[in-house]
Amino acid sequence: TLEEVVKYMSDKLLMVDEVAARMRVNRRTVQSWIESKQLPAIDVRPNGAERAMWRIKPDDLLQFAQDRRSCAAE
């Protein structure tokens, strides 16, 4: 079922707070990156929930961090 897939993936995905801690930024900054499509994220909120529950793939976070480092070096 979809719920089982989401549960399995959620164990492998990072929460916004975890990304914020790893990037040493405020969670609102991570939300902004997601909203502006700079950082890919998956909304895993249950049916009927109003607020998004974002999860980030570790590989997407790594690519995002590498892209930011490349831009800063230019």
HTML snippet that shows the backbone in 3Dmol.js (N, CA, C, O; Angstrom):
<script src="https://3Dmol.org/build/3Dmol-min.js"></script>
<div id="view" style="width:600px;height:400px;position:relative"></div>
<script>
const pdb = `
ATOM      1  N   THR A   1       0.836  -1.194   0.000  1.00  0.00           N
ATOM      2  CA  THR A   1       0.000   0.000   0.000  1.00  0.00           C
ATOM      3  C   THR A   1       0.876   1.251   0.000  1.00  0.00           C
ATOM      4  O   THR A   1       2.068   1.188   0.298  1.00  0.00           O
ATOM      5  N   LEU A   2       0.284   2.355  -0.329  1.00  0.00           N
ATOM      6  CA  LEU A   2       0.995   3.625  -0.350  1.00  0.00           C
ATOM      7  C   LEU A   2       1.525   3.974   1.034  1.00  0.00           C
ATOM      8  O   LEU A   2       2.645   4.470   1.164  1.00  0.00           O
ATOM      9  N   GLU A   3       0.733   3.720   2.061  1.00  0.00           N
ATOM     10  CA  GLU A   3       1.154   4.028   3.424  1.00  0.00           C
ATOM     11  C   GLU A   3       2.405   3.254   3.814  1.00  0.00           C
ATOM     12  O   GLU A   3       3.284   3.787   4.492  1.00  0.00           O
ATOM     13  N   GLU A   4       2.486   2.001   3.389  1.00  0.00           N
ATOM     14  CA  GLU A   4       3.666   1.182   3.685  1.00  0.00           C
ATOM     15  C   GLU A   4       4.903   1.711   2.970  1.00  0.00           C
ATOM     16  O   GLU A   4       5.994   1.736   3.539  1.00  0.00           O
ATOM     17  N   VAL A   5       4.727   2.133   1.721  1.00  0.00           N
ATOM     18  CA  VAL A   5       5.845   2.698   0.962  1.00  0.00           C
ATOM     19  C   VAL A   5       6.340   3.972   1.624  1.00  0.00           C
ATOM     20  O   VAL A   5       7.545   4.166   1.783  1.00  0.00           O
ATOM     21  N   VAL A   6       5.409   4.846   2.011  1.00  0.00           N
ATOM     22  CA  VAL A   6       5.784   6.101   2.664  1.00  0.00           C
ATOM     23  C   VAL A   6       6.490   5.819   3.982  1.00  0.00           C
ATOM     24  O   VAL A   6       7.488   6.469   4.292  1.00  0.00           O
ATOM     25  N   LYS A   7       5.996   4.866   4.764  1.00  0.00           N
ATOM     26  CA  LYS A   7       6.642   4.533   6.030  1.00  0.00           C
ATOM     27  C   LYS A   7       8.058   4.018   5.789  1.00  0.00           C
ATOM     28  O   LYS A   7       8.990   4.422   6.484  1.00  0.00           O
ATOM     29  N   TYR A   8       8.225   3.140   4.819  1.00  0.00           N
ATOM     30  CA  TYR A   8       9.554   2.616   4.496  1.00  0.00           C
ATOM     31  C   TYR A   8      10.477   3.742   4.062  1.00  0.00           C
ATOM     32  O   TYR A   8      11.615   3.833   4.523  1.00  0.00           O
ATOM     33  N   MET A   9       9.985   4.603   3.171  1.00  0.00           N
ATOM     34  CA  MET A   9      10.813   5.708   2.675  1.00  0.00           C
ATOM     35  C   MET A   9      11.112   6.708   3.782  1.00  0.00           C
ATOM     36  O   MET A   9      12.206   7.273   3.816  1.00  0.00           O
ATOM     37  N   SER A  10      10.172   6.939   4.682  1.00  0.00           N
ATOM     38  CA  SER A  10      10.364   7.914   5.751  1.00  0.00           C
ATOM     39  C   SER A  10      11.544   7.546   6.637  1.00  0.00           C
ATOM     40  O   SER A  10      12.210   8.421   7.191  1.00  0.00           O
ATOM     41  N   ASP A  11      11.799   6.249   6.769  1.00  0.00           N
ATOM     42  CA  ASP A  11      12.948   5.812   7.555  1.00  0.00           C
ATOM     43  C   ASP A  11      14.259   6.194   6.874  1.00  0.00           C
ATOM     44  O   ASP A  11      15.293   6.298   7.533  1.00  0.00           O
ATOM     45  N   LYS A  12      14.221   6.401   5.577  1.00  0.00           N
ATOM     46  CA  LYS A  12      15.413   6.713   4.796  1.00  0.00           C
ATOM     47  C   LYS A  12      15.533   8.207   4.472  1.00  0.00           C
ATOM     48  O   LYS A  12      16.564   8.654   3.970  1.00  0.00           O
ATOM     49  N   LEU A  13      14.492   8.963   4.755  1.00  0.00           N
ATOM     50  CA  LEU A  13      14.442  10.376   4.407  1.00  0.00           C
ATOM     51  C   LEU A  13      14.725  11.255   5.619  1.00  0.00           C
ATOM     52  O   LEU A  13      14.582  10.828   6.765  1.00  0.00           O
ATOM     53  N   LEU A  14      15.125  12.476   5.346  1.00  0.00           N
ATOM     54  CA  LEU A  14      15.445  13.433   6.405  1.00  0.00           C
ATOM     55  C   LEU A  14      14.277  14.390   6.638  1.00  0.00           C
ATOM     56  O   LEU A  14      13.602  14.803   5.695  1.00  0.00           O
ATOM     57  N   MET A  15      14.052  14.730   7.888  1.00  0.00           N
ATOM     58  CA  MET A  15      13.048  15.730   8.228  1.00  0.00           C
ATOM     59  C   MET A  15      13.663  17.120   8.109  1.00  0.00           C
ATOM     60  O   MET A  15      14.884  17.271   8.091  1.00  0.00           O
ATOM     61  N   VAL A  16      12.816  18.118   8.029  1.00  0.00           N
ATOM     62  CA  VAL A  16      13.273  19.502   7.884  1.00  0.00           C
ATOM     63  C   VAL A  16      14.221  19.883   9.020  1.00  0.00           C
ATOM     64  O   VAL A  16      15.247  20.518   8.778  1.00  0.00           O
ATOM     65  N   ASP A  17      13.893  19.505  10.248  1.00  0.00           N
ATOM     66  CA  ASP A  17      14.760  19.825  11.385  1.00  0.00           C
ATOM     67  C   ASP A  17      16.142  19.192  11.250  1.00  0.00           C
ATOM     68  O   ASP A  17      17.148  19.802  11.613  1.00  0.00           O
ATOM     69  N   GLU A  18      16.187  17.972  10.730  1.00  0.00           N
ATOM     70  CA  GLU A  18      17.473  17.300  10.532  1.00  0.00           C
ATOM     71  C   GLU A  18      18.308  18.012   9.475  1.00  0.00           C
ATOM     72  O   GLU A  18      19.517  18.176   9.636  1.00  0.00           O
ATOM     73  N   VAL A  19      17.658  18.435   8.394  1.00  0.00           N
ATOM     74  CA  VAL A  19      18.371  19.164   7.347  1.00  0.00           C
ATOM     75  C   VAL A  19      18.882  20.490   7.905  1.00  0.00           C
ATOM     76  O   VAL A  19      20.023  20.875   7.649  1.00  0.00           O
ATOM     77  N   ALA A  20      18.048  21.181   8.660  1.00  0.00           N
ATOM     78  CA  ALA A  20      18.455  22.458   9.253  1.00  0.00           C
ATOM     79  C   ALA A  20      19.687  22.273  10.140  1.00  0.00           C
ATOM     80  O   ALA A  20      20.617  23.078  10.090  1.00  0.00           O
ATOM     81  N   ALA A  21      19.693  21.227  10.941  1.00  0.00           N
ATOM     82  CA  ALA A  21      20.837  20.969  11.826  1.00  0.00           C
ATOM     83  C   ALA A  21      22.092  20.662  11.012  1.00  0.00           C
ATOM     84  O   ALA A  21      23.171  21.162  11.327  1.00  0.00           O
ATOM     85  N   ARG A  22      21.960  19.855   9.983  1.00  0.00           N
ATOM     86  CA  ARG A  22      23.122  19.494   9.161  1.00  0.00           C
ATOM     87  C   ARG A  22      23.677  20.688   8.391  1.00  0.00           C
ATOM     88  O   ARG A  22      24.887  20.808   8.197  1.00  0.00           O
ATOM     89  N   MET A  23      22.773  21.573   7.954  1.00  0.00           N
ATOM     90  CA  MET A  23      23.198  22.745   7.176  1.00  0.00           C
ATOM     91  C   MET A  23      23.499  23.953   8.066  1.00  0.00           C
ATOM     92  O   MET A  23      23.966  24.990   7.594  1.00  0.00           O
ATOM     93  N   ARG A  24      23.219  23.795   9.362  1.00  0.00           N
ATOM     94  CA  ARG A  24      23.445  24.864  10.341  1.00  0.00           C
ATOM     95  C   ARG A  24      22.677  26.143   9.988  1.00  0.00           C
ATOM     96  O   ARG A  24      23.218  27.248   9.974  1.00  0.00           O
ATOM     97  N   VAL A  25      21.390  25.932   9.707  1.00  0.00           N
ATOM     98  CA  VAL A  25      20.482  27.038   9.413  1.00  0.00           C
ATOM     99  C   VAL A  25      19.193  26.829  10.188  1.00  0.00           C
ATOM    100  O   VAL A  25      18.980  25.774  10.785  1.00  0.00           O
ATOM    101  N   ASN A  26      18.347  27.829  10.174  1.00  0.00           N
ATOM    102  CA  ASN A  26      17.035  27.757  10.800  1.00  0.00           C
ATOM    103  C   ASN A  26      16.125  26.872   9.954  1.00  0.00           C
ATOM    104  O   ASN A  26      16.282  26.800   8.735  1.00  0.00           O
ATOM    105  N   ARG A  27      15.182  26.201  10.596  1.00  0.00           N
ATOM    106  CA  ARG A  27      14.254  25.348   9.846  1.00  0.00           C
ATOM    107  C   ARG A  27      13.461  26.155   8.824  1.00  0.00           C
ATOM    108  O   ARG A  27      13.078  25.621   7.783  1.00  0.00           O
ATOM    109  N   ARG A  28      13.211  27.428   9.104  1.00  0.00           N
ATOM    110  CA  ARG A  28      12.476  28.284   8.160  1.00  0.00           C
ATOM    111  C   ARG A  28      13.282  28.470   6.870  1.00  0.00           C
ATOM    112  O   ARG A  28      12.703  28.582   5.789  1.00  0.00           O
ATOM    113  N   THR A  29      14.603  28.503   6.979  1.00  0.00           N
ATOM    114  CA  THR A  29      15.456  28.609   5.803  1.00  0.00           C
ATOM    115  C   THR A  29      15.283  27.376   4.921  1.00  0.00           C
ATOM    116  O   THR A  29      15.201  27.488   3.697  1.00  0.00           O
ATOM    117  N   VAL A  30      15.230  26.212   5.541  1.00  0.00           N
ATOM    118  CA  VAL A  30      15.017  24.971   4.789  1.00  0.00           C
ATOM    119  C   VAL A  30      13.649  25.008   4.119  1.00  0.00           C
ATOM    120  O   VAL A  30      13.521  24.630   2.954  1.00  0.00           O
ATOM    121  N   GLN A  31      12.630  25.456   4.837  1.00  0.00           N
ATOM    122  CA  GLN A  31      11.286  25.587   4.257  1.00  0.00           C
ATOM    123  C   GLN A  31      11.321  26.500   3.034  1.00  0.00           C
ATOM    124  O   GLN A  31      10.676  26.225   2.022  1.00  0.00           O
ATOM    125  N   SER A  32      12.072  27.574   3.140  1.00  0.00           N
ATOM    126  CA  SER A  32      12.196  28.518   2.023  1.00  0.00           C
ATOM    127  C   SER A  32      12.859  27.864   0.813  1.00  0.00           C
ATOM    128  O   SER A  32      12.427  28.069  -0.321  1.00  0.00           O
ATOM    129  N   TRP A  33      13.908  27.078   1.054  1.00  0.00           N
ATOM    130  CA  TRP A  33      14.580  26.363  -0.044  1.00  0.00           C
ATOM    131  C   TRP A  33      13.608  25.410  -0.724  1.00  0.00           C
ATOM    132  O   TRP A  33      13.614  25.283  -1.948  1.00  0.00           O
ATOM    133  N   ILE A  34      12.774  24.742   0.064  1.00  0.00           N
ATOM    134  CA  ILE A  34      11.795  23.800  -0.482  1.00  0.00           C
ATOM    135  C   ILE A  34      10.738  24.548  -1.292  1.00  0.00           C
ATOM    136  O   ILE A  34      10.422  24.165  -2.418  1.00  0.00           O
ATOM    137  N   GLU A  35      10.197  25.612  -0.713  1.00  0.00           N
ATOM    138  CA  GLU A  35       9.145  26.379  -1.382  1.00  0.00           C
ATOM    139  C   GLU A  35       9.625  26.994  -2.682  1.00  0.00           C
ATOM    140  O   GLU A  35       8.851  27.119  -3.631  1.00  0.00           O
ATOM    141  N   SER A  36      10.899  27.382  -2.739  1.00  0.00           N
ATOM    142  CA  SER A  36      11.449  27.995  -3.953  1.00  0.00           C
ATOM    143  C   SER A  36      11.971  26.949  -4.938  1.00  0.00           C
ATOM    144  O   SER A  36      12.534  27.294  -5.978  1.00  0.00           O
ATOM    145  N   LYS A  37      11.782  25.670  -4.605  1.00  0.00           N
ATOM    146  CA  LYS A  37      12.188  24.543  -5.453  1.00  0.00           C
ATOM    147  C   LYS A  37      13.708  24.401  -5.595  1.00  0.00           C
ATOM    148  O   LYS A  37      14.180  23.699  -6.489  1.00  0.00           O
ATOM    149  N   GLN A  38      14.469  25.058  -4.728  1.00  0.00           N
ATOM    150  CA  GLN A  38      15.921  24.897  -4.743  1.00  0.00           C
ATOM    151  C   GLN A  38      16.319  23.542  -4.172  1.00  0.00           C
ATOM    152  O   GLN A  38      17.291  22.931  -4.616  1.00  0.00           O
ATOM    153  N   LEU A  39      15.554  23.077  -3.179  1.00  0.00           N
ATOM    154  CA  LEU A  39      15.819  21.807  -2.518  1.00  0.00           C
ATOM    155  C   LEU A  39      14.632  20.879  -2.755  1.00  0.00           C
ATOM    156  O   LEU A  39      13.538  21.140  -2.256  1.00  0.00           O
ATOM    157  N   PRO A  40      14.837  19.792  -3.515  1.00  0.00           N
ATOM    158  CA  PRO A  40      13.720  18.862  -3.742  1.00  0.00           C
ATOM    159  C   PRO A  40      13.263  18.230  -2.433  1.00  0.00           C
ATOM    160  O   PRO A  40      14.075  17.898  -1.571  1.00  0.00           O
ATOM    161  N   ALA A  41      11.958  18.071  -2.302  1.00  0.00           N
ATOM    162  CA  ALA A  41      11.398  17.478  -1.092  1.00  0.00           C
ATOM    163  C   ALA A  41      10.114  16.732  -1.442  1.00  0.00           C
ATOM    164  O   ALA A  41       9.484  16.995  -2.467  1.00  0.00           O
ATOM    165  N   ILE A  42       9.746  15.808  -0.581  1.00  0.00           N
ATOM    166  CA  ILE A  42       8.551  14.997  -0.763  1.00  0.00           C
ATOM    167  C   ILE A  42       7.594  15.310   0.382  1.00  0.00           C
ATOM    168  O   ILE A  42       7.984  15.301   1.550  1.00  0.00           O
ATOM    169  N   ASP A  43       6.352  15.584   0.040  1.00  0.00           N
ATOM    170  CA  ASP A  43       5.327  15.844   1.050  1.00  0.00           C
ATOM    171  C   ASP A  43       4.678  14.512   1.434  1.00  0.00           C
ATOM    172  O   ASP A  43       3.993  13.895   0.618  1.00  0.00           O
ATOM    173  N   VAL A  44       4.893  14.076   2.662  1.00  0.00           N
ATOM    174  CA  VAL A  44       4.374  12.779   3.116  1.00  0.00           C
ATOM    175  C   VAL A  44       3.194  12.929   4.077  1.00  0.00           C
ATOM    176  O   VAL A  44       2.903  12.015   4.848  1.00  0.00           O
ATOM    177  N   ARG A  45       2.522  14.060   4.033  1.00  0.00           N
ATOM    178  CA  ARG A  45       1.399  14.265   4.959  1.00  0.00           C
ATOM    179  C   ARG A  45       0.286  13.247   4.693  1.00  0.00           C
ATOM    180  O   ARG A  45       0.027  12.882   3.547  1.00  0.00           O
ATOM    181  N   PRO A  46      -0.357  12.801   5.755  1.00  0.00           N
ATOM    182  CA  PRO A  46      -1.478  11.868   5.589  1.00  0.00           C
ATOM    183  C   PRO A  46      -2.677  12.572   4.958  1.00  0.00           C
ATOM    184  O   PRO A  46      -2.797  13.796   5.014  1.00  0.00           O
ATOM    185  N   ASN A  47      -3.548  11.788   4.365  1.00  0.00           N
ATOM    186  CA  ASN A  47      -4.765  12.359   3.769  1.00  0.00           C
ATOM    187  C   ASN A  47      -5.522  13.186   4.797  1.00  0.00           C
ATOM    188  O   ASN A  47      -5.703  12.770   5.941  1.00  0.00           O
ATOM    189  N   GLY A  48      -5.956  14.351   4.370  1.00  0.00           N
ATOM    190  CA  GLY A  48      -6.744  15.207   5.242  1.00  0.00           C
ATOM    191  C   GLY A  48      -5.920  16.191   6.068  1.00  0.00           C
ATOM    192  O   GLY A  48      -6.476  17.124   6.646  1.00  0.00           O
ATOM    193  N   ALA A  49      -4.620  15.999   6.132  1.00  0.00           N
ATOM    194  CA  ALA A  49      -3.773  16.924   6.898  1.00  0.00           C
ATOM    195  C   ALA A  49      -3.617  18.227   6.113  1.00  0.00           C
ATOM    196  O   ALA A  49      -3.486  18.215   4.889  1.00  0.00           O
ATOM    197  N   GLU A  50      -3.633  19.329   6.822  1.00  0.00           N
ATOM    198  CA  GLU A  50      -3.530  20.630   6.166  1.00  0.00           C
ATOM    199  C   GLU A  50      -2.086  21.057   5.924  1.00  0.00           C
ATOM    200  O   GLU A  50      -1.774  21.648   4.890  1.00  0.00           O
ATOM    201  N   ARG A  51      -1.220  20.762   6.865  1.00  0.00           N
ATOM    202  CA  ARG A  51       0.177  21.201   6.761  1.00  0.00           C
ATOM    203  C   ARG A  51       1.037  20.144   6.088  1.00  0.00           C
ATOM    204  O   ARG A  51       0.852  18.942   6.281  1.00  0.00           O
ATOM    205  N   ALA A  52       1.984  20.631   5.291  1.00  0.00           N
ATOM    206  CA  ALA A  52       2.912  19.721   4.622  1.00  0.00           C
ATOM    207  C   ALA A  52       3.844  19.069   5.642  1.00  0.00           C
ATOM    208  O   ALA A  52       4.189  19.664   6.663  1.00  0.00           O
ATOM    209  N   MET A  53       4.233  17.861   5.347  1.00  0.00           N
ATOM    210  CA  MET A  53       5.238  17.136   6.143  1.00  0.00           C
ATOM    211  C   MET A  53       6.372  16.792   5.176  1.00  0.00           C
ATOM    212  O   MET A  53       6.379  15.720   4.570  1.00  0.00           O
ATOM    213  N   TRP A  54       7.309  17.695   5.043  1.00  0.00           N
ATOM    214  CA  TRP A  54       8.367  17.538   4.054  1.00  0.00           C
ATOM    215  C   TRP A  54       9.427  16.552   4.508  1.00  0.00           C
ATOM    216  O   TRP A  54       9.801  16.510   5.680  1.00  0.00           O
ATOM    217  N   ARG A  55       9.907  15.755   3.550  1.00  0.00           N
ATOM    218  CA  ARG A  55      11.033  14.858   3.756  1.00  0.00           C
ATOM    219  C   ARG A  55      11.995  15.038   2.590  1.00  0.00           C
ATOM    220  O   ARG A  55      11.580  15.266   1.453  1.00  0.00           O
ATOM    221  N   ILE A  56      13.279  14.931   2.889  1.00  0.00           N
ATOM    222  CA  ILE A  56      14.313  15.186   1.890  1.00  0.00           C
ATOM    223  C   ILE A  56      15.186  13.946   1.751  1.00  0.00           C
ATOM    224  O   ILE A  56      15.617  13.358   2.743  1.00  0.00           O
ATOM    225  N   LYS A  57      15.437  13.561   0.510  1.00  0.00           N
ATOM    226  CA  LYS A  57      16.333  12.437   0.248  1.00  0.00           C
ATOM    227  C   LYS A  57      17.764  12.884   0.557  1.00  0.00           C
ATOM    228  O   LYS A  57      18.158  13.987   0.179  1.00  0.00           O
ATOM    229  N   PRO A  58      18.542  12.048   1.235  1.00  0.00           N
ATOM    230  CA  PRO A  58      19.936  12.407   1.519  1.00  0.00           C
ATOM    231  C   PRO A  58      20.727  12.771   0.263  1.00  0.00           C
ATOM    232  O   PRO A  58      21.541  13.693   0.291  1.00  0.00           O
ATOM    233  N   ASP A  59      20.494  12.053  -0.837  1.00  0.00           N
ATOM    234  CA  ASP A  59      21.196  12.359  -2.090  1.00  0.00           C
ATOM    235  C   ASP A  59      20.841  13.746  -2.616  1.00  0.00           C
ATOM    236  O   ASP A  59      21.700  14.448  -3.150  1.00  0.00           O
ATOM    237  N   ASP A  60      19.570  14.144  -2.466  1.00  0.00           N
ATOM    238  CA  ASP A  60      19.151  15.480  -2.906  1.00  0.00           C
ATOM    239  C   ASP A  60      19.805  16.560  -2.042  1.00  0.00           C
ATOM    240  O   ASP A  60      20.192  17.614  -2.546  1.00  0.00           O
ATOM    241  N   LEU A  61      19.927  16.294  -0.746  1.00  0.00           N
ATOM    242  CA  LEU A  61      20.588  17.254   0.135  1.00  0.00           C
ATOM    243  C   LEU A  61      22.063  17.387  -0.229  1.00  0.00           C
ATOM    244  O   LEU A  61      22.600  18.494  -0.254  1.00  0.00           O
ATOM    245  N   LEU A  62      22.708  16.276  -0.508  1.00  0.00           N
ATOM    246  CA  LEU A  62      24.113  16.306  -0.907  1.00  0.00           C
ATOM    247  C   LEU A  62      24.293  17.114  -2.187  1.00  0.00           C
ATOM    248  O   LEU A  62      25.192  17.950  -2.272  1.00  0.00           O
ATOM    249  N   GLN A  63      23.443  16.869  -3.183  1.00  0.00           N
ATOM    250  CA  GLN A  63      23.533  17.614  -4.441  1.00  0.00           C
ATOM    251  C   GLN A  63      23.282  19.106  -4.210  1.00  0.00           C
ATOM    252  O   GLN A  63      23.976  19.949  -4.778  1.00  0.00           O
ATOM    253  N   PHE A  64      22.312  19.422  -3.394  1.00  0.00           N
ATOM    254  CA  PHE A  64      21.999  20.814  -3.065  1.00  0.00           C
ATOM    255  C   PHE A  64      23.210  21.494  -2.421  1.00  0.00           C
ATOM    256  O   PHE A  64      23.575  22.609  -2.796  1.00  0.00           O
ATOM    257  N   ALA A  65      23.826  20.819  -1.456  1.00  0.00           N
ATOM    258  CA  ALA A  65      24.992  21.380  -0.764  1.00  0.00           C
ATOM    259  C   ALA A  65      26.159  21.559  -1.730  1.00  0.00           C
ATOM    260  O   ALA A  65      26.858  22.571  -1.669  1.00  0.00           O
ATOM    261  N   GLN A  66      26.378  20.599  -2.615  1.00  0.00           N
ATOM    262  CA  GLN A  66      27.460  20.712  -3.596  1.00  0.00           C
ATOM    263  C   GLN A  66      27.206  21.861  -4.563  1.00  0.00           C
ATOM    264  O   GLN A  66      28.129  22.600  -4.905  1.00  0.00           O
ATOM    265  N   ASP A  67      25.969  22.015  -5.002  1.00  0.00           N
ATOM    266  CA  ASP A  67      25.616  23.123  -5.905  1.00  0.00           C
ATOM    267  C   ASP A  67      25.841  24.467  -5.232  1.00  0.00           C
ATOM    268  O   ASP A  67      26.335  25.405  -5.859  1.00  0.00           O
ATOM    269  N   ARG A  68      25.482  24.562  -3.957  1.00  0.00           N
ATOM    270  CA  ARG A  68      25.676  25.825  -3.222  1.00  0.00           C
ATOM    271  C   ARG A  68      27.159  26.128  -3.055  1.00  0.00           C
ATOM    272  O   ARG A  68      27.577  27.282  -3.154  1.00  0.00           O
ATOM    273  N   ARG A  69      27.951  25.094  -2.801  1.00  0.00           N
ATOM    274  CA  ARG A  69      29.389  25.276  -2.647  1.00  0.00           C
ATOM    275  C   ARG A  69      30.010  25.746  -3.959  1.00  0.00           C
ATOM    276  O   ARG A  69      30.888  26.608  -3.961  1.00  0.00           O
ATOM    277  N   SER A  70      29.548  25.172  -5.086  1.00  0.00           N
ATOM    278  CA  SER A  70      30.049  25.565  -6.399  1.00  0.00           C
ATOM    279  C   SER A  70      29.720  27.022  -6.693  1.00  0.00           C
ATOM    280  O   SER A  70      30.560  27.754  -7.216  1.00  0.00           O
ATOM    281  N   CYS A  71      28.516  27.444  -6.366  1.00  0.00           N
ATOM    282  CA  CYS A  71      28.116  28.835  -6.600  1.00  0.00           C
ATOM    283  C   CYS A  71      28.930  29.794  -5.727  1.00  0.00           C
ATOM    284  O   CYS A  71      29.296  30.882  -6.173  1.00  0.00           O
ATOM    285  N   ALA A  72      29.208  29.396  -4.500  1.00  0.00           N
ATOM    286  CA  ALA A  72      29.975  30.259  -3.586  1.00  0.00           C
ATOM    287  C   ALA A  72      31.430  30.400  -4.051  1.00  0.00           C
ATOM    288  O   ALA A  72      32.066  31.424  -3.800  1.00  0.00           O
ATOM    289  N   ALA A  73      31.952  29.376  -4.723  1.00  0.00           N
ATOM    290  CA  ALA A  73      33.329  29.405  -5.170  1.00  0.00           C
ATOM    291  C   ALA A  73      33.520  30.247  -6.412  1.00  0.00           C
ATOM    292  O   ALA A  73      34.643  30.648  -6.716  1.00  0.00           O
ATOM    293  N   GLU A  74      32.454  30.522  -7.134  1.00  0.00           N
ATOM    294  CA  GLU A  74      32.555  31.286  -8.400  1.00  0.00           C
ATOM    295  C   GLU A  74      32.721  32.747  -8.147  1.00  0.00           C
ATOM    296  O   GLU A  74      32.821  33.530  -9.092  1.00  0.00           O
TER     297      GLU A  74
END
`;
const viewer = $3Dmol.createViewer("view");
viewer.addModel(pdb, "pdb");
viewer.setStyle({}, {cartoon: {color: "spectrum"}});
viewer.zoomTo();
viewer.render();
</script>
